[in-house]
Amino acid sequence: MITVSINGTTHQLPDSAGVAALIEEMGLTGKRIALERNGEIVPRSLFATQKLADGDKLEVVVAVGGG
């Protein structure tokens, strides 16, 4: 297991956890989101290949439309 911080909250994830699986688990698949990992934006094109590591700090922001 690895420990990561998501929006300031600590979470335990499997060693093999990746960004795409995390997004799916959070119910955000298909939504407009921005994801920052350790201070750097992760491009959507890399979500499927980015693995998470113990101690990663993630910030996930969901875009909300209005009018």
Secondary structure, DSSP 8 states (H G I E B T S, - for coil): -EEEEETTEEEEE-TT-BHHHHHHHTT-TTS-EEEEETTEE--GGGTTT-B--TT-EEEEEE-----
